[in-house]
Amino acid sequence: MTEEETFWVFTHLLERILPPDYYAQMMGVNADTEYFKDVLLPTYLPDVSEHFKKYNFNSTFFCYNWFVCLF
């Protein structure tokens, strides 16, 4: 995929596939980070999830930026 094709795919994702309020009020990003913290992390990395719980570390601290960059 060329750089230009990648740009247009990214543009299509943002304008057509993601809901309009995903970025406007960050509702989609907040929902995705909570889902990551509550479902995905305990399911796929239970040891990491338990370690975070033990030290009362909120994983949304780092994954929030991931989701903003990814989407």
N, CA, C and O atoms as a CHARMM CRD file, in Angstrom:
* protein
*
  284
    1    1 MET  N      0.85400  -1.17300   0.00000 PROA 1      0.00000
    2    1 MET  CA     0.00000   0.00000   0.00000 PROA 1      0.00000
    3    1 MET  C      0.89900   1.23500   0.00000 PROA 1      0.00000
    4    1 MET  O      1.84500   1.31900   0.78300 PROA 1      0.00000
    5    2 THR  N      0.60900   2.16400  -0.85500 PROA 2      0.00000
    6    2 THR  CA     1.40300   3.38800  -0.91900 PROA 2      0.00000
    7    2 THR  C      0.99500   4.34100   0.20200 PROA 2      0.00000
    8    2 THR  O     -0.00200   4.12900   0.89300 PROA 2      0.00000
    9    3 GLU  N      1.77500   5.37300   0.35800 PROA 3      0.00000
   10    3 GLU  CA     1.48000   6.37200   1.39100 PROA 3      0.00000
   11    3 GLU  C      0.14400   7.06200   1.11300 PROA 3      0.00000
   12    3 GLU  O     -0.63300   7.31700   2.03400 PROA 3      0.00000
   13    4 GLU  N     -0.11400   7.35600  -0.14100 PROA 4      0.00000
   14    4 GLU  CA    -1.36800   8.01100  -0.49000 PROA 4      0.00000
   15    4 GLU  C     -2.56600   7.09400  -0.24600 PROA 4      0.00000
   16    4 GLU  O     -3.59200   7.54200   0.26500 PROA 4      0.00000
   17    5 GLU  N     -2.44500   5.82900  -0.60300 PROA 5      0.00000
   18    5 GLU  CA    -3.52800   4.86900  -0.36000 PROA 5      0.00000
   19    5 GLU  C     -3.77800   4.71100   1.13400 PROA 5      0.00000
   20    5 GLU  O     -4.92500   4.61300   1.57100 PROA 5      0.00000
   21    6 THR  N     -2.70900   4.68600   1.90800 PROA 6      0.00000
   22    6 THR  CA    -2.84500   4.59000   3.35900 PROA 6      0.00000
   23    6 THR  C     -3.58200   5.79900   3.91900 PROA 6      0.00000
   24    6 THR  O     -4.44000   5.66100   4.79200 PROA 6      0.00000
   25    7 PHE  N     -3.25100   6.96600   3.42200 PROA 7      0.00000
   26    7 PHE  CA    -3.93400   8.18000   3.85200 PROA 7      0.00000
   27    7 PHE  C     -5.43300   8.08900   3.58800 PROA 7      0.00000
   28    7 PHE  O     -6.23800   8.41900   4.45900 PROA 7      0.00000
   29    8 TRP  N     -5.81300   7.64000   2.38300 PROA 8      0.00000
   30    8 TRP  CA    -7.22800   7.58900   2.04600 PROA 8      0.00000
   31    8 TRP  C     -7.96700   6.50300   2.82100 PROA 8      0.00000
   32    8 TRP  O     -9.14700   6.66800   3.13200 PROA 8      0.00000
   33    9 VAL  N     -7.30600   5.40900   3.13500 PROA 9      0.00000
   34    9 VAL  CA    -7.92800   4.38100   3.98400 PROA 9      0.00000
   35    9 VAL  C     -8.16000   4.95100   5.37700 PROA 9      0.00000
   36    9 VAL  O     -9.23200   4.77000   5.95500 PROA 9      0.00000
   37   10 PHE  N     -7.16300   5.63600   5.91300 PROA 10     0.00000
   38   10 PHE  CA    -7.29000   6.25900   7.22900 PROA 10     0.00000
   39   10 PHE  C     -8.41000   7.29400   7.23600 PROA 10     0.00000
   40   10 PHE  O     -9.20800   7.34400   8.17200 PROA 10     0.00000
   41   11 THR  N     -8.46900   8.11500   6.19600 PROA 11     0.00000
   42   11 THR  CA    -9.52300   9.11300   6.07500 PROA 11     0.00000
   43   11 THR  C    -10.90200   8.45000   6.03800 PROA 11     0.00000
   44   11 THR  O    -11.84000   8.90800   6.68900 PROA 11     0.00000
   45   12 HSD  N    -11.00700   7.38600   5.28000 PROA 12     0.00000
   46   12 HSD  CA   -12.27400   6.65800   5.19100 PROA 12     0.00000
   47   12 HSD  C    -12.68400   6.11400   6.56100 PROA 12     0.00000
   48   12 HSD  O    -13.85200   6.19400   6.94200 PROA 12     0.00000
   49   13 LEU  N    -11.71700   5.56100   7.29800 PROA 13     0.00000
   50   13 LEU  CA   -12.02100   5.04800   8.64100 PROA 13     0.00000
   51   13 LEU  C    -12.57500   6.14600   9.53700 PROA 13     0.00000
   52   13 LEU  O    -13.58700   5.96100  10.21300 PROA 13     0.00000
   53   14 LEU  N    -11.90500   7.28500   9.53500 PROA 14     0.00000
   54   14 LEU  CA   -12.32700   8.37300  10.41800 PROA 14     0.00000
   55   14 LEU  C    -13.66600   8.97700  10.01500 PROA 14     0.00000
   56   14 LEU  O    -14.49000   9.29600  10.87200 PROA 14     0.00000
   57   15 GLU  N    -13.88000   9.13100   8.73000 PROA 15     0.00000
   58   15 GLU  CA   -15.08100   9.83200   8.28700 PROA 15     0.00000
   59   15 GLU  C    -16.29800   8.94200   8.08100 PROA 15     0.00000
   60   15 GLU  O    -17.42700   9.41900   8.18600 PROA 15     0.00000
   61   16 ARG  N    -16.09900   7.68200   7.79600 PROA 16     0.00000
   62   16 ARG  CA   -17.22000   6.82100   7.41700 PROA 16     0.00000
   63   16 ARG  C    -17.51500   5.69700   8.41200 PROA 16     0.00000
   64   16 ARG  O    -18.67600   5.34800   8.62300 PROA 16     0.00000
   65   17 ILE  N    -16.48900   5.13500   9.01700 PROA 17     0.00000
   66   17 ILE  CA   -16.69800   3.94200   9.83400 PROA 17     0.00000
   67   17 ILE  C    -16.86200   4.27700  11.31500 PROA 17     0.00000
   68   17 ILE  O    -17.78100   3.77600  11.96300 PROA 17     0.00000
   69   18 LEU  N    -15.98000   5.12100  11.85700 PROA 18     0.00000
   70   18 LEU  CA   -16.10700   5.47600  13.26800 PROA 18     0.00000
   71   18 LEU  C    -17.31200   6.38100  13.47300 PROA 18     0.00000
   72   18 LEU  O    -17.59900   7.22500  12.62400 PROA 18     0.00000
   73   19 PRO  N    -18.01200   6.22200  14.57200 PROA 19     0.00000
   74   19 PRO  CA   -19.15600   7.10300  14.83900 PROA 19     0.00000
   75   19 PRO  C    -18.69000   8.55200  14.99800 PROA 19     0.00000
   76   19 PRO  O    -17.55300   8.79500  15.40100 PROA 19     0.00000
   77   20 PRO  N    -19.54600   9.49900  14.68900 PROA 20     0.00000
   78   20 PRO  CA   -19.15400  10.91400  14.73700 PROA 20     0.00000
   79   20 PRO  C    -18.70000  11.37500  16.12000 PROA 20     0.00000
   80   20 PRO  O    -17.86200  12.27100  16.21500 PROA 20     0.00000
   81   21 ASP  N    -19.21700  10.80100  17.16800 PROA 21     0.00000
   82   21 ASP  CA   -18.83700  11.25800  18.50900 PROA 21     0.00000
   83   21 ASP  C    -17.63800  10.50500  19.07300 PROA 21     0.00000
   84   21 ASP  O    -17.30700  10.67500  20.24600 PROA 21     0.00000
   85   22 TYR  N    -16.98000   9.67700  18.26200 PROA 22     0.00000
   86   22 TYR  CA   -15.82500   8.92700  18.76300 PROA 22     0.00000
   87   22 TYR  C    -14.75700   9.88200  19.26300 PROA 22     0.00000
   88   22 TYR  O    -14.17300   9.66600  20.32500 PROA 22     0.00000
   89   23 TYR  N    -14.49800  10.94100  18.49900 PROA 23     0.00000
   90   23 TYR  CA   -13.49000  11.91200  18.90000 PROA 23     0.00000
   91   23 TYR  C    -14.07900  13.20500  19.44300 PROA 23     0.00000
   92   23 TYR  O    -13.45100  13.87100  20.26700 PROA 23     0.00000
   93   24 ALA  N    -15.24700  13.56100  19.00600 PROA 24     0.00000
   94   24 ALA  CA   -15.81500  14.85000  19.39600 PROA 24     0.00000
   95   24 ALA  C    -15.86200  15.00700  20.91300 PROA 24     0.00000
   96   24 ALA  O    -15.41900  16.02200  21.45000 PROA 24     0.00000
   97   25 GLN  N    -16.39300  14.01200  21.59300 PROA 25     0.00000
   98   25 GLN  CA   -16.45700  14.06600  23.05000 PROA 25     0.00000
   99   25 GLN  C    -15.66400  12.93100  23.68600 PROA 25     0.00000
  100   25 GLN  O    -15.72700  12.71100  24.89500 PROA 25     0.00000
  101   26 MET  N    -14.92000  12.21700  22.85100 PROA 26     0.00000
  102   26 MET  CA   -14.05700  11.11100  23.29100 PROA 26     0.00000
  103   26 MET  C    -14.84400   9.97100  23.93200 PROA 26     0.00000
  104   26 MET  O    -14.28600   9.19000  24.70200 PROA 26     0.00000
  105   27 MET  N    -16.12400   9.87100  23.62400 PROA 27     0.00000
  106   27 MET  CA   -16.94400   8.80300  24.19800 PROA 27     0.00000
  107   27 MET  C    -16.47600   7.44000  23.71900 PROA 27     0.00000
  108   27 MET  O    -16.40700   6.49900  24.51000 PROA 27     0.00000
  109   28 GLY  N    -16.15300   7.32000  22.44000 PROA 28     0.00000
  110   28 GLY  CA   -15.69500   6.04700  21.90400 PROA 28     0.00000
  111   28 GLY  C    -14.36100   5.62500  22.48500 PROA 28     0.00000
  112   28 GLY  O    -14.16000   4.45400  22.80700 PROA 28     0.00000
  113   29 VAL  N    -13.45000   6.57400  22.62000 PROA 29     0.00000
  114   29 VAL  CA   -12.14000   6.27200  23.19800 PROA 29     0.00000
  115   29 VAL  C    -12.29800   5.83500  24.64800 PROA 29     0.00000
  116   29 VAL  O    -11.65800   4.87600  25.07900 PROA 29     0.00000
  117   30 ASN  N    -13.14000   6.52300  25.39700 PROA 30     0.00000
  118   30 ASN  CA   -13.37100   6.14900  26.79300 PROA 30     0.00000
  119   30 ASN  C    -13.97500   4.75400  26.90000 PROA 30     0.00000
  120   30 ASN  O    -13.57200   3.96300  27.75400 PROA 30     0.00000
  121   31 ALA  N    -14.92800   4.45500  26.04600 PROA 31     0.00000
  122   31 ALA  CA   -15.55000   3.12900  26.06800 PROA 31     0.00000
  123   31 ALA  C    -14.54200   2.04500  25.71600 PROA 31     0.00000
  124   31 ALA  O    -14.52200   0.98900  26.34800 PROA 31     0.00000
  125   32 ASP  N    -13.70800   2.29400  24.71600 PROA 32     0.00000
  126   32 ASP  CA   -12.70800   1.30200  24.31400 PROA 32     0.00000
  127   32 ASP  C    -11.66200   1.06800  25.39500 PROA 32     0.00000
  128   32 ASP  O    -11.25200  -0.07000  25.62100 PROA 32     0.00000
  129   33 THR  N    -11.22500   2.13000  26.06600 PROA 33     0.00000
  130   33 THR  CA   -10.22700   1.93700  27.12300 PROA 33     0.00000
  131   33 THR  C    -10.81100   1.18400  28.31400 PROA 33     0.00000
  132   33 THR  O    -10.12200   0.37100  28.93100 PROA 33     0.00000
  133   34 GLU  N    -12.05700   1.44300  28.63700 PROA 34     0.00000
  134   34 GLU  CA   -12.69100   0.70200  29.72900 PROA 34     0.00000
  135   34 GLU  C    -12.87800  -0.77100  29.36100 PROA 34     0.00000
  136   34 GLU  O    -12.67800  -1.65200  30.19600 PROA 34     0.00000
  137   35 TYR  N    -13.25400  -1.03100  28.13100 PROA 35     0.00000
  138   35 TYR  CA   -13.39900  -2.41100  27.66400 PROA 35     0.00000
  139   35 TYR  C    -12.05200  -3.12600  27.71200 PROA 35     0.00000
  140   35 TYR  O    -11.97400  -4.28600  28.11500 PROA 35     0.00000
  141   36 PHE  N    -11.00600  -2.43800  27.30600 PROA 36     0.00000
  142   36 PHE  CA    -9.66100  -3.00700  27.37600 PROA 36     0.00000
  143   36 PHE  C     -9.30300  -3.36900  28.80800 PROA 36     0.00000
  144   36 PHE  O     -8.80600  -4.46300  29.07700 PROA 36     0.00000
  145   37 LYS  N     -9.55800  -2.44200  29.72400 PROA 37     0.00000
  146   37 LYS  CA    -9.20500  -2.63900  31.12600 PROA 37     0.00000
  147   37 LYS  C    -10.04300  -3.73800  31.78100 PROA 37     0.00000
  148   37 LYS  O     -9.50700  -4.55900  32.52500 PROA 37     0.00000
  149   38 ASP  N    -11.33700  -3.76200  31.51400 PROA 38     0.00000
  150   38 ASP  CA   -12.24200  -4.67400  32.21100 PROA 38     0.00000
  151   38 ASP  C    -12.38800  -6.04200  31.56000 PROA 38     0.00000
  152   38 ASP  O    -12.68900  -7.01700  32.24900 PROA 38     0.00000
  153   39 VAL  N    -12.18100  -6.13900  30.23500 PROA 39     0.00000
  154   39 VAL  CA   -12.44000  -7.40000  29.53100 PROA 39     0.00000
  155   39 VAL  C    -11.18300  -7.96600  28.86900 PROA 39     0.00000
  156   39 VAL  O    -10.78600  -9.09700  29.14900 PROA 39     0.00000
  157   40 LEU  N    -10.57000  -7.18900  28.00700 PROA 40     0.00000
  158   40 LEU  CA    -9.46100  -7.72600  27.22400 PROA 40     0.00000
  159   40 LEU  C     -8.22900  -8.04900  28.05800 PROA 40     0.00000
  160   40 LEU  O     -7.65800  -9.13100  27.92200 PROA 40     0.00000
  161   41 LEU  N     -7.82100  -7.13800  28.90600 PROA 41     0.00000
  162   41 LEU  CA    -6.62300  -7.35900  29.71700 PROA 41     0.00000
  163   41 LEU  C     -6.77300  -8.57200  30.64000 PROA 41     0.00000
  164   41 LEU  O     -5.87100  -9.40900  30.66800 PROA 41     0.00000
  165   42 PRO  N     -7.86600  -8.70700  31.39500 PROA 42     0.00000
  166   42 PRO  CA    -8.01000  -9.90400  32.24100 PROA 42     0.00000
  167   42 PRO  C     -8.13700 -11.20100  31.43400 PROA 42     0.00000
  168   42 PRO  O     -7.72100 -12.26000  31.90300 PROA 42     0.00000
  169   43 THR  N     -8.69900 -11.12800  30.24300 PROA 43     0.00000
  170   43 THR  CA    -8.88800 -12.32600  29.43700 PROA 43     0.00000
  171   43 THR  C     -7.57900 -12.81100  28.82800 PROA 43     0.00000
  172   43 THR  O     -7.26200 -13.99900  28.89300 PROA 43     0.00000
  173   44 TYR  N     -6.82200 -11.89800  28.24100 PROA 44     0.00000
  174   44 TYR  CA    -5.63300 -12.28000  27.49400 PROA 44     0.00000
  175   44 TYR  C     -4.33000 -12.15700  28.27400 PROA 44     0.00000
  176   44 TYR  O     -3.35600 -12.84000  27.96000 PROA 44     0.00000
  177   45 LEU  N     -4.30200 -11.29800  29.28100 PROA 45     0.00000
  178   45 LEU  CA    -3.10700 -11.13300  30.11300 PROA 45     0.00000
  179   45 LEU  C     -3.51200 -11.07600  31.58800 PROA 45     0.00000
  180   45 LEU  O     -3.37800 -10.03400  32.22800 PROA 45     0.00000
  181   46 PRO  N     -4.00300 -12.18600  32.12300 PROA 46     0.00000
  182   46 PRO  CA    -4.50500 -12.15700  33.49800 PROA 46     0.00000
  183   46 PRO  C     -3.43200 -11.83800  34.53100 PROA 46     0.00000
  184   46 PRO  O     -3.73400 -11.20500  35.54300 PROA 46     0.00000
  185   47 ASP  N     -2.20200 -12.25100  34.30900 PROA 47     0.00000
  186   47 ASP  CA    -1.13000 -11.94600  35.26600 PROA 47     0.00000
  187   47 ASP  C     -0.86100 -10.44400  35.32900 PROA 47     0.00000
  188   47 ASP  O     -0.67800  -9.88100  36.40800 PROA 47     0.00000
  189   48 VAL  N     -0.84000  -9.81400  34.18000 PROA 48     0.00000
  190   48 VAL  CA    -0.62800  -8.36400  34.12900 PROA 48     0.00000
  191   48 VAL  C     -1.80600  -7.64800  34.78200 PROA 48     0.00000
  192   48 VAL  O     -1.62000  -6.69100  35.53300 PROA 48     0.00000
  193   49 SER  N     -3.00200  -8.11200  34.49600 PROA 49     0.00000
  194   49 SER  CA    -4.19300  -7.51200  35.08400 PROA 49     0.00000
  195   49 SER  C     -4.16300  -7.59800  36.61100 PROA 49     0.00000
  196   49 SER  O     -4.46600  -6.62400  37.30000 PROA 49     0.00000
  197   50 GLU  N     -3.80300  -8.74800  37.12300 PROA 50     0.00000
  198   50 GLU  CA    -3.71000  -8.92200  38.58200 PROA 50     0.00000
  199   50 GLU  C     -2.61200  -8.05000  39.17600 PROA 50     0.00000
  200   50 GLU  O     -2.78300  -7.48600  40.25700 PROA 50     0.00000
  201   51 HSD  N     -1.50500  -7.93600  38.48700 PROA 51     0.00000
  202   51 HSD  CA    -0.41000  -7.09300  38.95900 PROA 51     0.00000
  203   51 HSD  C     -0.85700  -5.63100  39.04000 PROA 51     0.00000
  204   51 HSD  O     -0.54600  -4.93000  40.00300 PROA 51     0.00000
  205   52 PHE  N     -1.58500  -5.18300  38.02100 PROA 52     0.00000
  206   52 PHE  CA    -2.11500  -3.81700  38.03100 PROA 52     0.00000
  207   52 PHE  C     -3.08400  -3.62100  39.19200 PROA 52     0.00000
  208   52 PHE  O     -3.05500  -2.58600  39.85900 PROA 52     0.00000
  209   53 LYS  N     -3.93500  -4.60200  39.43400 PROA 53     0.00000
  210   53 LYS  CA    -4.89700  -4.50100  40.53300 PROA 53     0.00000
  211   53 LYS  C     -4.18200  -4.48200  41.88000 PROA 53     0.00000
  212   53 LYS  O     -4.56900  -3.74200  42.78400 PROA 53     0.00000
  213   54 LYS  N     -3.14600  -5.29000  42.00800 PROA 54     0.00000
  214   54 LYS  CA    -2.39000  -5.37100  43.26100 PROA 54     0.00000
  215   54 LYS  C     -1.81100  -4.00700  43.64700 PROA 54     0.00000
  216   54 LYS  O     -1.81500  -3.63300  44.82000 PROA 54     0.00000
  217   55 TYR  N     -1.31800  -3.27600  42.65800 PROA 55     0.00000
  218   55 TYR  CA    -0.70300  -1.97800  42.92200 PROA 55     0.00000
  219   55 TYR  C     -1.63500  -0.80000  42.59800 PROA 55     0.00000
  220   55 TYR  O     -1.21100   0.35500  42.56200 PROA 55     0.00000
  221   56 ASN  N     -2.91400  -1.12300  42.36500 PROA 56     0.00000
  222   56 ASN  CA    -3.93200  -0.11200  42.09400 PROA 56     0.00000
  223   56 ASN  C     -3.52200   0.82400  40.95700 PROA 56     0.00000
  224   56 ASN  O     -3.62500   2.04600  41.05900 PROA 56     0.00000
  225   57 PHE  N     -3.05400   0.20400  39.87100 PROA 57     0.00000
  226   57 PHE  CA    -2.63500   0.94700  38.68500 PROA 57     0.00000
  227   57 PHE  C     -3.72900   0.87700  37.63500 PROA 57     0.00000
  228   57 PHE  O     -4.20300  -0.20700  37.29600 PROA 57     0.00000
  229   58 ASN  N     -4.12300   2.01700  37.12700 PROA 58     0.00000
  230   58 ASN  CA    -5.17700   2.07900  36.11900 PROA 58     0.00000
  231   58 ASN  C     -4.55000   1.99100  34.73000 PROA 58     0.00000
  232   58 ASN  O     -3.80200   2.88300  34.33100 PROA 58     0.00000
  233   59 SER  N     -4.84800   0.92900  33.99800 PROA 59     0.00000
  234   59 SER  CA    -4.24300   0.72400  32.68600 PROA 59     0.00000
  235   59 SER  C     -4.71000   1.74400  31.66000 PROA 59     0.00000
  236   59 SER  O     -4.07600   1.89400  30.61600 PROA 59     0.00000
  237   60 THR  N     -5.79100   2.44100  31.92800 PROA 60     0.00000
  238   60 THR  CA    -6.23000   3.46200  30.97300 PROA 60     0.00000
  239   60 THR  C     -5.22900   4.61200  30.89800 PROA 60     0.00000
  240   60 THR  O     -5.25700   5.40900  29.96000 PROA 60     0.00000
  241   61 PHE  N     -4.35700   4.69000  31.88000 PROA 61     0.00000
  242   61 PHE  CA    -3.31100   5.71400  31.88700 PROA 61     0.00000
  243   61 PHE  C     -2.46500   5.64100  30.62000 PROA 61     0.00000
  244   61 PHE  O     -2.12700   6.67500  30.04400 PROA 61     0.00000
  245   62 PHE  N     -2.11800   4.43400  30.18000 PROA 62     0.00000
  246   62 PHE  CA    -1.29200   4.31100  28.98600 PROA 62     0.00000
  247   62 PHE  C     -2.08700   3.91400  27.73600 PROA 62     0.00000
  248   62 PHE  O     -1.70600   4.29500  26.62900 PROA 62     0.00000
  249   63 CYS  N     -3.16600   3.17000  27.88600 PROA 63     0.00000
  250   63 CYS  CA    -3.86200   2.70500  26.68200 PROA 63     0.00000
  251   63 CYS  C     -4.75800   3.78900  26.08000 PROA 63     0.00000
  252   63 CYS  O     -5.16100   3.66900  24.92300 PROA 63     0.00000
  253   64 TYR  N     -5.07400   4.82500  26.82100 PROA 64     0.00000
  254   64 TYR  CA    -5.86100   5.93000  26.27100 PROA 64     0.00000
  255   64 TYR  C     -5.14500   6.54100  25.07200 PROA 64     0.00000
  256   64 TYR  O     -5.75700   6.77900  24.03200 PROA 64     0.00000
  257   65 ASN  N     -3.85500   6.79200  25.22100 PROA 65     0.00000
  258   65 ASN  CA    -3.07800   7.35100  24.11400 PROA 65     0.00000
  259   65 ASN  C     -2.98700   6.37100  22.93900 PROA 65     0.00000
  260   65 ASN  O     -2.97700   6.79000  21.78100 PROA 65     0.00000
  261   66 TRP  N     -2.92300   5.09800  23.22800 PROA 66     0.00000
  262   66 TRP  CA    -2.87700   4.08800  22.16200 PROA 66     0.00000
  263   66 TRP  C     -4.12400   4.16800  21.30600 PROA 66     0.00000
  264   66 TRP  O     -4.04400   4.18600  20.07800 PROA 66     0.00000
  265   67 PHE  N     -5.27400   4.21600  21.95400 PROA 67     0.00000
  266   67 PHE  CA    -6.51700   4.24300  21.19600 PROA 67     0.00000
  267   67 PHE  C     -6.68500   5.53600  20.40700 PROA 67     0.00000
  268   67 PHE  O     -7.21500   5.51800  19.29600 PROA 67     0.00000
  269   68 VAL  N     -6.24500   6.64100  20.96000 PROA 68     0.00000
  270   68 VAL  CA    -6.33100   7.89700  20.23100 PROA 68     0.00000
  271   68 VAL  C     -5.43100   7.82500  18.99300 PROA 68     0.00000
  272   68 VAL  O     -5.82800   8.26400  17.91300 PROA 68     0.00000
  273   69 CYS  N     -4.22800   7.27500  19.14400 PROA 69     0.00000
  274   69 CYS  CA    -3.31500   7.15900  17.99600 PROA 69     0.00000
  275   69 CYS  C     -3.80100   6.10400  17.00900 PROA 69     0.00000
  276   69 CYS  O     -3.69500   6.29500  15.79700 PROA 69     0.00000
  277   70 LEU  N     -4.32500   5.00700  17.50900 PROA 70     0.00000
  278   70 LEU  CA    -4.75200   3.92400  16.64100 PROA 70     0.00000
  279   70 LEU  C     -5.96400   4.30000  15.79700 PROA 70     0.00000
  280   70 LEU  O     -6.02500   4.00300  14.60300 PROA 70     0.00000
  281   71 PHE  N     -6.91000   4.94800  16.42900 PROA 71     0.00000
  282   71 PHE  CA    -8.13300   5.31300  15.71600 PROA 71     0.00000
  283   71 PHE  C     -8.15000   6.76900  15.37000 PROA 71     0.00000
  284   71 PHE  O     -9.10900   7.24900  14.76600 PROA 71     0.00000
